[in-house]
Amino acid sequence: METELHMVLRSLRVWDPAVTELPPFDPATAPAEPLALFSAWFAEVVAAGQGEPHTMSLATVDEEGRPDVRIVMLHGAGPDGWTFATHATSRKGRQLAARPYAALTFYWPVRGRQVRLRGPVTAAASEEGQADLHARSTGALAAALTGRQSEVLGSVEELARASEAAWEHAQRDPGAPVPSWTLYRLRPDEVEFFQGDEHRRHVRLSYRREGGGWLKELLWP
Ligand SMILES: Cc1cc2nc3c(=O)[nH]c(=O)nc-3n(C[C@H](O)[C@H](O)[C@H](O)COP(=O)(O)O)c2cc1C
């Protein structure tokens, strides 16, 4: 049966020329390592007005090997890896403790770009995670102080009370520690850059860690 949802879905297009510009991407000119290309693409999509370019899908697996995915924020990227932060006690935190391997995906529609990373994940030292948290907004600290992430919530009133107390705590003590809040670092063994093309000759450039360097390969789209 043709539902309204089906009709709407069929009417939608990606990469509407009114909002998306698909730049040419010559993989022959790509740098030898992925961090430089990630940084360049990130700067370009920020300049092009991409909304929330620092949000990404974080995929983990549970103890049975079943996948799970949610959005988190990118806190940094450097030679040691890409970082994000969450509670070690959350569902994803428990999954990462059992299976310290994850995947990240960024999607930047304003330039028809996707970046995918896979690799082992380690927890940064507690001091680094707390310093990262305290450099962020009062709201970020209040949210972290609220805690109990991924636990069953009894009622919205319960959350409102806990959040109000956490906001007061965060305002009173901007350096308040949140022991479960953890900075995680994904050190990619693979990074793939996808540049959309209007004729669907999308460019997929994959970097795979090999020896001390990176092997670059093109992939069929
Ligand atoms: C735009 C956006 C950004 C988010 N950023 C974070 C984040 O940086 N850290 C985090 O723990 N949760 C973040 N969340 C919430 C997660 O998507 C998720 O709901 C939460 O972490 C619980 O996931 P889990 O039950 O798999 O552990 C964000 C959600 C959205 C929509």
PDBQT file of the ligand as one rigid body, heavy atoms in Angstrom, charges set to zero:
ROOT
HETATM    1  C1  LIG A 301      23.480  16.180  18.270  1.00  0.00    +0.000 C 
HETATM    2  C2  LIG A 301      23.717  15.200  19.388  1.00  0.00    +0.000 A 
HETATM    3  C3  LIG A 301      24.939  15.208  20.060  1.00  0.00    +0.000 A 
HETATM    4  C4  LIG A 301      25.173  14.313  21.097  1.00  0.00    +0.000 A 
HETATM    5  N1  LIG A 301      26.393  14.291  21.711  1.00  0.00    +0.000 NA
HETATM    6  C5  LIG A 301      26.641  13.398  22.684  1.00  0.00    +0.000 A 
HETATM    7  C6  LIG A 301      27.943  13.304  23.253  1.00  0.00    +0.000 A 
HETATM    8  O1  LIG A 301      28.905  13.988  22.859  1.00  0.00    +0.000 OA
HETATM    9  N2  LIG A 301      28.122  12.420  24.272  1.00  0.00    +0.000 N 
HETATM   10  C7  LIG A 301      27.097  11.613  24.726  1.00  0.00    +0.000 A 
HETATM   11  O2  LIG A 301      27.332  10.849  25.662  1.00  0.00    +0.000 OA
HETATM   12  N3  LIG A 301      25.878  11.648  24.171  1.00  0.00    +0.000 NA
HETATM   13  C8  LIG A 301      25.625  12.515  23.156  1.00  0.00    +0.000 A 
HETATM   14  N4  LIG A 301      24.382  12.554  22.570  1.00  0.00    +0.000 N 
HETATM   15  C9  LIG A 301      23.345  11.597  23.042  1.00  0.00    +0.000 C 
HETATM   16  C10 LIG A 301      23.576  10.215  22.402  1.00  0.00    +0.000 C 
HETATM   17  O3  LIG A 301      23.156  10.218  21.050  1.00  0.00    +0.000 OA
HETATM   18  C11 LIG A 301      22.872   9.074  23.158  1.00  0.00    +0.000 C 
HETATM   19  O4  LIG A 301      21.491   9.336  23.234  1.00  0.00    +0.000 OA
HETATM   20  C12 LIG A 301      23.416   8.896  24.568  1.00  0.00    +0.000 C 
HETATM   21  O5  LIG A 301      24.827   9.085  24.619  1.00  0.00    +0.000 OA
HETATM   22  C13 LIG A 301      23.089   7.507  25.118  1.00  0.00    +0.000 C 
HETATM   23  O6  LIG A 301      23.648   6.521  24.268  1.00  0.00    +0.000 OA
HETATM   24  P1  LIG A 301      23.864   5.015  24.766  1.00  0.00    +0.000 P 
HETATM   25  O7  LIG A 301      22.611   4.601  25.492  1.00  0.00    +0.000 OA
HETATM   26  O8  LIG A 301      24.102   4.210  23.529  1.00  0.00    +0.000 OA
HETATM   27  O9  LIG A 301      25.068   4.994  25.672  1.00  0.00    +0.000 OA
HETATM   28  C14 LIG A 301      24.140  13.413  21.506  1.00  0.00    +0.000 A 
HETATM   29  C15 LIG A 301      22.925  13.399  20.821  1.00  0.00    +0.000 A 
HETATM   30  C16 LIG A 301      22.720  14.268  19.777  1.00  0.00    +0.000 A 
HETATM   31  C17 LIG A 301      21.404  14.208  19.027  1.00  0.00    +0.000 C 
ENDROOT
TORSDOF 0
